[in-house]
Amino acid sequence: MTIRGLINTPMQRKSTEIRGADIPLTLQPIQRKGDPREVAQLITWLLSDASTFITGTVQTIDGGWMA
């Protein structure tokens, strides 16, 4: 199983509760879970006039996995 870019959400916390163990943060390149506000900031930027020249791309928010 590949788990990348964990975002600290209620669903992710419930998944951890069901599994009985959290994914070690040492497996995450930046050593922490993402905050939902970080995802929201990208969405806000994409919806703003600042991103009008962005077309047809995939924006990855994964805590450094693709870096």
PDB file of N, H, CA, C and O in Angstrom:
ATOM      1  N   MET A   1       0.845  -1.174   0.000  1.00  0.00           N
ATOM      2  CA  MET A   1       0.000   0.000   0.000  1.00  0.00           C
ATOM      3  C   MET A   1       0.891   1.238   0.000  1.00  0.00           C
ATOM      4  O   MET A   1       1.859   1.321   0.756  1.00  0.00           O
ATOM      5  N   THR A   2       0.554   2.185  -0.848  1.00  0.00           N
ATOM      6  H   THR A   2      -0.233   2.117  -1.462  1.00  0.00           H
ATOM      7  CA  THR A   2       1.291   3.433  -0.923  1.00  0.00           C
ATOM      8  C   THR A   2       0.431   4.545  -0.356  1.00  0.00           C
ATOM      9  O   THR A   2      -0.689   4.777  -0.811  1.00  0.00           O
ATOM     10  N   ILE A   3       0.966   5.227   0.640  1.00  0.00           N
ATOM     11  H   ILE A   3       1.876   5.039   1.010  1.00  0.00           H
ATOM     12  CA  ILE A   3       0.270   6.364   1.233  1.00  0.00           C
ATOM     13  C   ILE A   3       1.190   7.555   1.112  1.00  0.00           C
ATOM     14  O   ILE A   3       2.320   7.539   1.600  1.00  0.00           O
ATOM     15  N   ARG A   4       0.697   8.588   0.456  1.00  0.00           N
ATOM     16  H   ARG A   4      -0.221   8.601   0.059  1.00  0.00           H
ATOM     17  CA  ARG A   4       1.505   9.779   0.249  1.00  0.00           C
ATOM     18  C   ARG A   4       0.699  11.015   0.590  1.00  0.00           C
ATOM     19  O   ARG A   4      -0.517  11.051   0.403  1.00  0.00           O
ATOM     20  N   GLY A   5       1.375  12.006   1.084  1.00  0.00           N
ATOM     21  H   GLY A   5       2.363  11.976   1.236  1.00  0.00           H
ATOM     22  CA  GLY A   5       0.762  13.309   1.291  1.00  0.00           C
ATOM     23  C   GLY A   5      -0.429  13.296   2.223  1.00  0.00           C
ATOM     24  O   GLY A   5      -1.491  13.811   1.873  1.00  0.00           O
ATOM     25  N   LEU A   6      -0.278  12.724   3.394  1.00  0.00           N
ATOM     26  H   LEU A   6       0.584  12.305   3.678  1.00  0.00           H
ATOM     27  CA  LEU A   6      -1.379  12.682   4.349  1.00  0.00           C
ATOM     28  C   LEU A   6      -1.802  14.084   4.744  1.00  0.00           C
ATOM     29  O   LEU A   6      -0.966  14.925   5.073  1.00  0.00           O
ATOM     30  N   ILE A   7      -3.117  14.332   4.710  1.00  0.00           N
ATOM     31  H   ILE A   7      -3.796  13.649   4.443  1.00  0.00           H
ATOM     32  CA  ILE A   7      -3.679  15.607   5.138  1.00  0.00           C
ATOM     33  C   ILE A   7      -4.435  15.351   6.435  1.00  0.00           C
ATOM     34  O   ILE A   7      -5.255  14.436   6.507  1.00  0.00           O
ATOM     35  N   ASN A   8      -4.169  16.139   7.439  1.00  0.00           N
ATOM     36  H   ASN A   8      -3.503  16.882   7.380  1.00  0.00           H
ATOM     37  CA  ASN A   8      -4.755  15.965   8.764  1.00  0.00           C
ATOM     38  C   ASN A   8      -6.230  16.369   8.753  1.00  0.00           C
ATOM     39  O   ASN A   8      -6.576  17.514   9.044  1.00  0.00           O
ATOM     40  N   THR A   9      -7.085  15.411   8.414  1.00  0.00           N
ATOM     41  H   THR A   9      -6.803  14.481   8.178  1.00  0.00           H
ATOM     42  CA  THR A   9      -8.530  15.644   8.338  1.00  0.00           C
ATOM     43  C   THR A   9      -9.248  14.645   9.243  1.00  0.00           C
ATOM     44  O   THR A   9      -8.651  13.652   9.660  1.00  0.00           O
ATOM     45  N   PRO A  10     -10.518  14.895   9.549  1.00  0.00           N
ATOM     46  CA  PRO A  10     -11.276  13.924  10.343  1.00  0.00           C
ATOM     47  C   PRO A  10     -11.295  12.527   9.700  1.00  0.00           C
ATOM     48  O   PRO A  10     -11.221  11.524  10.410  1.00  0.00           O
ATOM     49  N   MET A  11     -11.394  12.456   8.378  1.00  0.00           N
ATOM     50  H   MET A  11     -11.454  13.271   7.801  1.00  0.00           H
ATOM     51  CA  MET A  11     -11.405  11.156   7.708  1.00  0.00           C
ATOM     52  C   MET A  11     -10.070  10.432   7.892  1.00  0.00           C
ATOM     53  O   MET A  11     -10.045   9.228   8.148  1.00  0.00           O
ATOM     54  N   GLN A  12      -8.975  11.156   7.762  1.00  0.00           N
ATOM     55  H   GLN A  12      -8.996  12.134   7.554  1.00  0.00           H
ATOM     56  CA  GLN A  12      -7.664  10.538   7.936  1.00  0.00           C
ATOM     57  C   GLN A  12      -7.487  10.083   9.375  1.00  0.00           C
ATOM     58  O   GLN A  12      -6.939   9.007   9.613  1.00  0.00           O
ATOM     59  N   ARG A  13      -7.936  10.878  10.340  1.00  0.00           N
ATOM     60  H   ARG A  13      -8.381  11.752  10.146  1.00  0.00           H
ATOM     61  CA  ARG A  13      -7.818  10.490  11.750  1.00  0.00           C
ATOM     62  C   ARG A  13      -8.670   9.255  12.046  1.00  0.00           C
ATOM     63  O   ARG A  13      -8.245   8.388  12.809  1.00  0.00           O
ATOM     64  N   LYS A  14      -9.863   9.160  11.458  1.00  0.00           N
ATOM     65  H   LYS A  14     -10.209   9.864  10.838  1.00  0.00           H
ATOM     66  CA  LYS A  14     -10.719   7.990  11.653  1.00  0.00           C
ATOM     67  C   LYS A  14     -10.064   6.750  11.050  1.00  0.00           C
ATOM     68  O   LYS A  14     -10.123   5.671  11.639  1.00  0.00           O
ATOM     69  N   SER A  15      -9.454   6.893   9.906  1.00  0.00           N
ATOM     70  H   SER A  15      -9.406   7.770   9.427  1.00  0.00           H
ATOM     71  CA  SER A  15      -8.739   5.780   9.277  1.00  0.00           C
ATOM     72  C   SER A  15      -7.629   5.272  10.178  1.00  0.00           C
ATOM     73  O   SER A  15      -7.426   4.066  10.314  1.00  0.00           O
ATOM     74  N   THR A  16      -6.914   6.205  10.793  1.00  0.00           N
ATOM     75  H   THR A  16      -7.079   7.185  10.683  1.00  0.00           H
ATOM     76  CA  THR A  16      -5.857   5.839  11.743  1.00  0.00           C
ATOM     77  C   THR A  16      -6.448   5.087  12.928  1.00  0.00           C
ATOM     78  O   THR A  16      -5.887   4.092  13.385  1.00  0.00           O
ATOM     79  N   GLU A  17      -7.578   5.565  13.417  1.00  0.00           N
ATOM     80  H   GLU A  17      -8.034   6.373  13.045  1.00  0.00           H
ATOM     81  CA  GLU A  17      -8.257   4.935  14.547  1.00  0.00           C
ATOM     82  C   GLU A  17      -8.670   3.496  14.197  1.00  0.00           C
ATOM     83  O   GLU A  17      -8.502   2.589  15.012  1.00  0.00           O
ATOM     84  N   ILE A  18      -9.198   3.292  13.009  1.00  0.00           N
ATOM     85  H   ILE A  18      -9.335   4.029  12.347  1.00  0.00           H
ATOM     86  CA  ILE A  18      -9.632   1.961  12.575  1.00  0.00           C
ATOM     87  C   ILE A  18      -8.440   1.017  12.420  1.00  0.00           C
ATOM     88  O   ILE A  18      -8.504  -0.139  12.839  1.00  0.00           O
ATOM     89  N   ARG A  19      -7.347   1.510  11.818  1.00  0.00           N
ATOM     90  H   ARG A  19      -7.295   2.449  11.478  1.00  0.00           H
ATOM     91  CA  ARG A  19      -6.145   0.674  11.633  1.00  0.00           C
ATOM     92  C   ARG A  19      -5.454   0.380  12.959  1.00  0.00           C
ATOM     93  O   ARG A  19      -4.787  -0.644  13.108  1.00  0.00           O
ATOM     94  N   GLY A  20      -5.619   1.281  13.917  1.00  0.00           N
ATOM     95  H   GLY A  20      -6.161   2.113  13.797  1.00  0.00           H
ATOM     96  CA  GLY A  20      -4.969   1.105  15.208  1.00  0.00           C
ATOM     97  C   GLY A  20      -3.560   1.661  15.281  1.00  0.00           C
ATOM     98  O   GLY A  20      -2.908   1.569  16.321  1.00  0.00           O
ATOM     99  N   ALA A  21      -3.089   2.234  14.192  1.00  0.00           N
ATOM    100  H   ALA A  21      -3.620   2.309  13.348  1.00  0.00           H
ATOM    101  CA  ALA A  21      -1.749   2.818  14.188  1.00  0.00           C
ATOM    102  C   ALA A  21      -1.689   3.890  13.115  1.00  0.00           C
ATOM    103  O   ALA A  21      -2.343   3.785  12.078  1.00  0.00           O
ATOM    104  N   ASP A  22      -0.914   4.903  13.370  1.00  0.00           N
ATOM    105  H   ASP A  22      -0.383   4.989  14.213  1.00  0.00           H
ATOM    106  CA  ASP A  22      -0.741   5.971  12.398  1.00  0.00           C
ATOM    107  C   ASP A  22       0.451   5.639  11.507  1.00  0.00           C
ATOM    108  O   ASP A  22       1.339   4.886  11.905  1.00  0.00           O
ATOM    109  N   ILE A  23       0.468   6.198  10.313  1.00  0.00           N
ATOM    110  H   ILE A  23      -0.254   6.811   9.989  1.00  0.00           H
ATOM    111  CA  ILE A  23       1.612   6.054   9.427  1.00  0.00           C
ATOM    112  C   ILE A  23       2.764   6.841  10.051  1.00  0.00           C
ATOM    113  O   ILE A  23       2.593   8.014  10.383  1.00  0.00           O
ATOM    114  N   PRO A  24       3.937   6.218  10.216  1.00  0.00           N
ATOM    115  CA  PRO A  24       5.054   6.967  10.809  1.00  0.00           C
ATOM    116  C   PRO A  24       5.392   8.198   9.974  1.00  0.00           C
ATOM    117  O   PRO A  24       5.544   8.111   8.755  1.00  0.00           O
ATOM    118  N   LEU A  25       5.505   9.329  10.632  1.00  0.00           N
ATOM    119  H   LEU A  25       5.381   9.400  11.622  1.00  0.00           H
ATOM    120  CA  LEU A  25       5.818  10.561   9.913  1.00  0.00           C
ATOM    121  C   LEU A  25       7.222  10.540   9.330  1.00  0.00           C
ATOM    122  O   LEU A  25       7.544  11.361   8.472  1.00  0.00           O
ATOM    123  N   THR A  26       8.051   9.628   9.776  1.00  0.00           N
ATOM    124  H   THR A  26       7.789   8.961  10.473  1.00  0.00           H
ATOM    125  CA  THR A  26       9.383   9.500   9.183  1.00  0.00           C
ATOM    126  C   THR A  26       9.291   9.044   7.731  1.00  0.00           C
ATOM    127  O   THR A  26      10.237   9.231   6.965  1.00  0.00           O
ATOM    128  N   LEU A  27       8.155   8.444   7.341  1.00  0.00           N
ATOM    129  H   LEU A  27       7.387   8.292   7.963  1.00  0.00           H
ATOM    130  CA  LEU A  27       7.957   8.056   5.951  1.00  0.00           C
ATOM    131  C   LEU A  27       7.526   9.230   5.081  1.00  0.00           C
ATOM    132  O   LEU A  27       7.564   9.142   3.854  1.00  0.00           O
ATOM    133  N   GLN A  28       7.118  10.320   5.707  1.00  0.00           N
ATOM    134  H   GLN A  28       7.087  10.391   6.704  1.00  0.00           H
ATOM    135  CA  GLN A  28       6.699  11.527   4.994  1.00  0.00           C
ATOM    136  C   GLN A  28       7.942  12.398   4.798  1.00  0.00           C
ATOM    137  O   GLN A  28       8.590  12.750   5.783  1.00  0.00           O
ATOM    138  N   PRO A  29       8.298  12.758   3.555  1.00  0.00           N
ATOM    139  CA  PRO A  29       9.536  13.511   3.329  1.00  0.00           C
ATOM    140  C   PRO A  29       9.679  14.779   4.166  1.00  0.00           C
ATOM    141  O   PRO A  29      10.792  15.097   4.587  1.00  0.00           O
ATOM    142  N   ILE A  30       8.596  15.519   4.426  1.00  0.00           N
ATOM    143  H   ILE A  30       7.692  15.261   4.085  1.00  0.00           H
ATOM    144  CA  ILE A  30       8.751  16.725   5.246  1.00  0.00           C
ATOM    145  C   ILE A  30       8.383  16.480   6.708  1.00  0.00           C
ATOM    146  O   ILE A  30       8.259  17.429   7.483  1.00  0.00           O
ATOM    147  N   GLN A  31       8.209  15.220   7.088  1.00  0.00           N
ATOM    148  H   GLN A  31       8.310  14.449   6.459  1.00  0.00           H
ATOM    149  CA  GLN A  31       8.078  14.800   8.487  1.00  0.00           C
ATOM    150  C   GLN A  31       6.850  15.334   9.214  1.00  0.00           C
ATOM    151  O   GLN A  31       6.877  15.479  10.436  1.00  0.00           O
ATOM    152  N   ARG A  32       5.772  15.630   8.485  1.00  0.00           N
ATOM    153  H   ARG A  32       5.750  15.512   7.492  1.00  0.00           H
ATOM    154  CA  ARG A  32       4.528  16.062   9.123  1.00  0.00           C
ATOM    155  C   ARG A  32       3.369  15.832   8.171  1.00  0.00           C
ATOM    156  O   ARG A  32       3.563  15.648   6.969  1.00  0.00           O
ATOM    157  N   LYS A  33       2.171  15.843   8.716  1.00  0.00           N
ATOM    158  H   LYS A  33       2.013  15.992   9.692  1.00  0.00           H
ATOM    159  CA  LYS A  33       0.969  15.773   7.894  1.00  0.00           C
ATOM    160  C   LYS A  33       0.657  17.166   7.374  1.00  0.00           C
ATOM    161  O   LYS A  33       1.015  18.172   7.987  1.00  0.00           O
ATOM    162  N   GLY A  34      -0.007  17.207   6.247  1.00  0.00           N
ATOM    163  H   GLY A  34      -0.298  16.390   5.749  1.00  0.00           H
ATOM    164  CA  GLY A  34      -0.442  18.484   5.701  1.00  0.00           C
ATOM    165  C   GLY A  34      -1.642  19.017   6.460  1.00  0.00           C
ATOM    166  O   GLY A  34      -2.409  18.261   7.056  1.00  0.00           O
ATOM    167  N   ASP A  35      -1.787  20.305   6.426  1.00  0.00           N
ATOM    168  H   ASP A  35      -1.164  20.919   5.941  1.00  0.00           H
ATOM    169  CA  ASP A  35      -2.921  20.968   7.053  1.00  0.00           C
ATOM    170  C   ASP A  35      -3.953  21.270   5.962  1.00  0.00           C
ATOM    171  O   ASP A  35      -3.577  21.706   4.874  1.00  0.00           O
ATOM    172  N   PRO A  36      -5.233  21.050   6.227  1.00  0.00           N
ATOM    173  CA  PRO A  36      -6.243  21.357   5.210  1.00  0.00           C
ATOM    174  C   PRO A  36      -6.157  22.789   4.684  1.00  0.00           C
ATOM    175  O   PRO A  36      -6.510  23.045   3.533  1.00  0.00           O
ATOM    176  N   ARG A  37      -5.695  23.717   5.507  1.00  0.00           N
ATOM    177  H   ARG A  37      -5.408  23.510   6.442  1.00  0.00           H
ATOM    178  CA  ARG A  37      -5.556  25.111   5.046  1.00  0.00           C
ATOM    179  C   ARG A  37      -4.528  25.235   3.927  1.00  0.00           C
ATOM    180  O   ARG A  37      -4.633  26.122   3.080  1.00  0.00           O
ATOM    181  N   GLU A  38      -3.526  24.339   3.922  1.00  0.00           N
ATOM    182  H   GLU A  38      -3.441  23.618   4.610  1.00  0.00           H
ATOM    183  CA  GLU A  38      -2.529  24.376   2.852  1.00  0.00           C
ATOM    184  C   GLU A  38      -3.159  23.995   1.510  1.00  0.00           C
ATOM    185  O   GLU A  38      -2.819  24.568   0.475  1.00  0.00           O
ATOM    186  N   VAL A  39      -4.061  23.041   1.533  1.00  0.00           N
ATOM    187  H   VAL A  39      -4.337  22.576   2.374  1.00  0.00           H
ATOM    188  CA  VAL A  39      -4.793  22.663   0.321  1.00  0.00           C
ATOM    189  C   VAL A  39      -5.709  23.814  -0.089  1.00  0.00           C
ATOM    190  O   VAL A  39      -5.790  24.161  -1.267  1.00  0.00           O
ATOM    191  N   ALA A  40      -6.393  24.399   0.881  1.00  0.00           N
ATOM    192  H   ALA A  40      -6.327  24.117   1.839  1.00  0.00           H
ATOM    193  CA  ALA A  40      -7.301  25.516   0.602  1.00  0.00           C
ATOM    194  C   ALA A  40      -6.555  26.700  -0.009  1.00  0.00           C
ATOM    195  O   ALA A  40      -7.102  27.396  -0.864  1.00  0.00           O
ATOM    196  N   GLN A  41      -5.319  26.936   0.415  1.00  0.00           N
ATOM    197  H   GLN A  41      -4.874  26.370   1.109  1.00  0.00           H
ATOM    198  CA  GLN A  41      -4.548  28.050  -0.138  1.00  0.00           C
ATOM    199  C   GLN A  41      -4.280  27.849  -1.623  1.00  0.00           C
ATOM    200  O   GLN A  41      -4.341  28.803  -2.398  1.00  0.00           O
ATOM    201  N   LEU A  42      -3.980  26.607  -2.029  1.00  0.00           N
ATOM    202  H   LEU A  42      -3.930  25.832  -1.399  1.00  0.00           H
ATOM    203  CA  LEU A  42      -3.773  26.345  -3.452  1.00  0.00           C
ATOM    204  C   LEU A  42      -5.071  26.547  -4.226  1.00  0.00           C
ATOM    205  O   LEU A  42      -5.067  27.149  -5.300  1.00  0.00           O
ATOM    206  N   ILE A  43      -6.169  26.051  -3.692  1.00  0.00           N
ATOM    207  H   ILE A  43      -6.172  25.562  -2.820  1.00  0.00           H
ATOM    208  CA  ILE A  43      -7.464  26.216  -4.359  1.00  0.00           C
ATOM    209  C   ILE A  43      -7.813  27.692  -4.487  1.00  0.00           C
ATOM    210  O   ILE A  43      -8.280  28.136  -5.535  1.00  0.00           O
ATOM    211  N   THR A  44      -7.586  28.447  -3.424  1.00  0.00           N
ATOM    212  H   THR A  44      -7.206  28.087  -2.572  1.00  0.00           H
ATOM    213  CA  THR A  44      -7.862  29.892  -3.449  1.00  0.00           C
ATOM    214  C   THR A  44      -7.027  30.571  -4.524  1.00  0.00           C
ATOM    215  O   THR A  44      -7.528  31.406  -5.277  1.00  0.00           O
ATOM    216  N   TRP A  45      -5.758  30.212  -4.590  1.00  0.00           N
ATOM    217  H   TRP A  45      -5.350  29.534  -3.978  1.00  0.00           H
ATOM    218  CA  TRP A  45      -4.877  30.802  -5.604  1.00  0.00           C
ATOM    219  C   TRP A  45      -5.332  30.434  -7.012  1.00  0.00           C
ATOM    220  O   TRP A  45      -5.351  31.282  -7.904  1.00  0.00           O
ATOM    221  N   LEU A  46      -5.701  29.154  -7.212  1.00  0.00           N
ATOM    222  H   LEU A  46      -5.685  28.465  -6.488  1.00  0.00           H
ATOM    223  CA  LEU A  46      -6.148  28.731  -8.537  1.00  0.00           C
ATOM    224  C   LEU A  46      -7.426  29.449  -8.974  1.00  0.00           C
ATOM    225  O   LEU A  46      -7.648  29.657 -10.166  1.00  0.00           O
ATOM    226  N   LEU A  47      -8.256  29.822  -8.012  1.00  0.00           N
ATOM    227  H   LEU A  47      -8.076  29.653  -7.043  1.00  0.00           H
ATOM    228  CA  LEU A  47      -9.492  30.536  -8.327  1.00  0.00           C
ATOM    229  C   LEU A  47      -9.290  32.040  -8.477  1.00  0.00           C
ATOM    230  O   LEU A  47     -10.207  32.759  -8.875  1.00  0.00           O
ATOM    231  N   SER A  48      -8.089  32.508  -8.158  1.00  0.00           N
ATOM    232  H   SER A  48      -7.345  31.924  -7.835  1.00  0.00           H
ATOM    233  CA  SER A  48      -7.834  33.954  -8.204  1.00  0.00           C
ATOM    234  C   SER A  48      -7.327  34.390  -9.578  1.00  0.00           C
ATOM    235  O   SER A  48      -6.987  33.561 -10.423  1.00  0.00           O
ATOM    236  N   ASP A  49      -7.283  35.687  -9.780  1.00  0.00           N
ATOM    237  H   ASP A  49      -7.559  36.361  -9.094  1.00  0.00           H
ATOM    238  CA  ASP A  49      -6.745  36.249 -11.017  1.00  0.00           C
ATOM    239  C   ASP A  49      -5.242  36.001 -11.155  1.00  0.00           C
ATOM    240  O   ASP A  49      -4.697  36.116 -12.253  1.00  0.00           O
ATOM    241  N   ALA A  50      -4.572  35.664 -10.061  1.00  0.00           N
ATOM    242  H   ALA A  50      -5.015  35.570  -9.169  1.00  0.00           H
ATOM    243  CA  ALA A  50      -3.127  35.418 -10.107  1.00  0.00           C
ATOM    244  C   ALA A  50      -2.775  34.164 -10.904  1.00  0.00           C
ATOM    245  O   ALA A  50      -1.630  34.001 -11.325  1.00  0.00           O
ATOM    246  N   SER A  51      -3.743  33.280 -11.115  1.00  0.00           N
ATOM    247  H   SER A  51      -4.674  33.412 -10.774  1.00  0.00           H
ATOM    248  CA  SER A  51      -3.442  32.020 -11.800  1.00  0.00           C
ATOM    249  C   SER A  51      -4.031  31.960 -13.210  1.00  0.00           C
ATOM    250  O   SER A  51      -4.212  30.868 -13.750  1.00  0.00           O
ATOM    251  N   THR A  52      -4.327  33.092 -13.805  1.00  0.00           N
ATOM    252  H   THR A  52      -4.179  33.978 -13.367  1.00  0.00           H
ATOM    253  CA  THR A  52      -5.018  33.092 -15.103  1.00  0.00           C
ATOM    254  C   THR A  52      -4.201  32.482 -16.238  1.00  0.00           C
ATOM    255  O   THR A  52      -4.773  32.144 -17.274  1.00  0.00           O
ATOM    256  N   PHE A  53      -2.895  32.329 -16.085  1.00  0.00           N
ATOM    257  H   PHE A  53      -2.430  32.603 -15.243  1.00  0.00           H
ATOM    258  CA  PHE A  53      -2.070  31.755 -17.148  1.00  0.00           C
ATOM    259  C   PHE A  53      -1.831  30.257 -16.922  1.00  0.00           C
ATOM    260  O   PHE A  53      -1.136  29.621 -17.713  1.00  0.00           O
ATOM    261  N   ILE A  54      -2.393  29.694 -15.861  1.00  0.00           N
ATOM    262  H   ILE A  54      -2.957  30.211 -15.218  1.00  0.00           H
ATOM    263  CA  ILE A  54      -2.259  28.269 -15.559  1.00  0.00           C
ATOM    264  C   ILE A  54      -3.359  27.516 -16.287  1.00  0.00           C
ATOM    265  O   ILE A  54      -4.543  27.795 -16.096  1.00  0.00           O
ATOM    266  N   THR A  55      -2.970  26.562 -17.119  1.00  0.00           N
ATOM    267  H   THR A  55      -2.008  26.335 -17.275  1.00  0.00           H
ATOM    268  CA  THR A  55      -3.949  25.732 -17.821  1.00  0.00           C
ATOM    269  C   THR A  55      -3.433  24.304 -17.923  1.00  0.00           C
ATOM    270  O   THR A  55      -2.243  24.086 -18.151  1.00  0.00           O
ATOM    271  N   GLY A  56      -4.307  23.349 -17.758  1.00  0.00           N
ATOM    272  H   GLY A  56      -5.274  23.526 -17.572  1.00  0.00           H
ATOM    273  CA  GLY A  56      -3.990  21.948 -18.020  1.00  0.00           C
ATOM    274  C   GLY A  56      -2.845  21.364 -17.221  1.00  0.00           C
ATOM    275  O   GLY A  56      -2.072  20.570 -17.758  1.00  0.00           O
ATOM    276  N   THR A  57      -2.712  21.725 -15.971  1.00  0.00           N
ATOM    277  H   THR A  57      -3.340  22.371 -15.536  1.00  0.00           H
ATOM    278  CA  THR A  57      -1.637  21.178 -15.154  1.00  0.00           C
ATOM    279  C   THR A  57      -2.207  20.391 -13.982  1.00  0.00           C
ATOM    280  O   THR A  57      -3.374  20.540 -13.619  1.00  0.00           O
ATOM    281  N   VAL A  58      -1.368  19.560 -13.408  1.00  0.00           N
ATOM    282  H   VAL A  58      -0.420  19.439 -13.703  1.00  0.00           H
ATOM    283  CA  VAL A  58      -1.713  18.850 -12.182  1.00  0.00           C
ATOM    284  C   VAL A  58      -0.897  19.485 -11.071  1.00  0.00           C
ATOM    285  O   VAL A  58       0.332  19.512 -11.136  1.00  0.00           O
ATOM    286  N   GLN A  59      -1.566  19.989 -10.068  1.00  0.00           N
ATOM    287  H   GLN A  59      -2.564  19.967 -10.015  1.00  0.00           H
ATOM    288  CA  GLN A  59      -0.894  20.575  -8.913  1.00  0.00           C
ATOM    289  C   GLN A  59      -0.816  19.501  -7.845  1.00  0.00           C
ATOM    290  O   GLN A  59      -1.849  18.971  -7.437  1.00  0.00           O
ATOM    291  N   THR A  60       0.361  19.170  -7.386  1.00  0.00           N
ATOM    292  H   THR A  60       1.201  19.601  -7.717  1.00  0.00           H
ATOM    293  CA  THR A  60       0.549  18.098  -6.430  1.00  0.00           C
ATOM    294  C   THR A  60       0.813  18.669  -5.048  1.00  0.00           C
ATOM    295  O   THR A  60       1.725  19.474  -4.859  1.00  0.00           O
ATOM    296  N   ILE A  61       0.011  18.247  -4.091  1.00  0.00           N
ATOM    297  H   ILE A  61      -0.730  17.593  -4.244  1.00  0.00           H
ATOM    298  CA  ILE A  61       0.230  18.608  -2.692  1.00  0.00           C
ATOM    299  C   ILE A  61       0.445  17.286  -1.959  1.00  0.00           C
ATOM    300  O   ILE A  61      -0.507  16.610  -1.571  1.00  0.00           O
ATOM    301  N   ASP A  62       1.721  16.935  -1.780  1.00  0.00           N
ATOM    302  H   ASP A  62       2.495  17.484  -2.095  1.00  0.00           H
ATOM    303  CA  ASP A  62       2.007  15.601  -1.263  1.00  0.00           C
ATOM    304  C   ASP A  62       3.116  15.555  -0.223  1.00  0.00           C
ATOM    305  O   ASP A  62       3.630  14.480   0.085  1.00  0.00           O
ATOM    306  N   GLY A  63       3.485  16.688   0.312  1.00  0.00           N
ATOM    307  H   GLY A  63       3.068  17.562   0.062  1.00  0.00           H
ATOM    308  CA  GLY A  63       4.496  16.691   1.365  1.00  0.00           C
ATOM    309  C   GLY A  63       5.900  16.343   0.911  1.00  0.00           C
ATOM    310  O   GLY A  63       6.733  15.943   1.725  1.00  0.00           O
ATOM    311  N   GLY A  64       6.172  16.487  -0.364  1.00  0.00           N
ATOM    312  H   GLY A  64       5.495  16.811  -1.025  1.00  0.00           H
ATOM    313  CA  GLY A  64       7.530  16.280  -0.868  1.00  0.00           C
ATOM    314  C   GLY A  64       7.773  14.976  -1.589  1.00  0.00           C
ATOM    315  O   GLY A  64       8.906  14.716  -1.995  1.00  0.00           O
ATOM    316  N   TRP A  65       6.761  14.140  -1.768  1.00  0.00           N
ATOM    317  H   TRP A  65       5.841  14.351  -1.438  1.00  0.00           H
ATOM    318  CA  TRP A  65       6.973  12.852  -2.427  1.00  0.00           C
ATOM    319  C   TRP A  65       7.444  12.995  -3.874  1.00  0.00           C
ATOM    320  O   TRP A  65       8.282  12.221  -4.334  1.00  0.00           O
ATOM    321  N   MET A  66       6.917  13.965  -4.576  1.00  0.00           N
ATOM    322  H   MET A  66       6.236  14.595  -4.202  1.00  0.00           H
ATOM    323  CA  MET A  66       7.277  14.116  -6.000  1.00  0.00           C
ATOM    324  C   MET A  66       8.543  14.937  -6.198  1.00  0.00           C
ATOM    325  O   MET A  66       9.054  15.022  -7.314  1.00  0.00           O
ATOM    326  N   ALA A  67       9.047  15.533  -5.149  1.00  0.00           N
ATOM    327  H   ALA A  67       8.632  15.464  -4.242  1.00  0.00           H
ATOM    328  CA  ALA A  67      10.219  16.391  -5.267  1.00  0.00           C
ATOM    329  C   ALA A  67      11.475  15.595  -5.543  1.00  0.00           C
ATOM    330  O   ALA A  67      12.556  16.170  -5.671  1.00  0.00           O
TER     331      ALA A  67
END
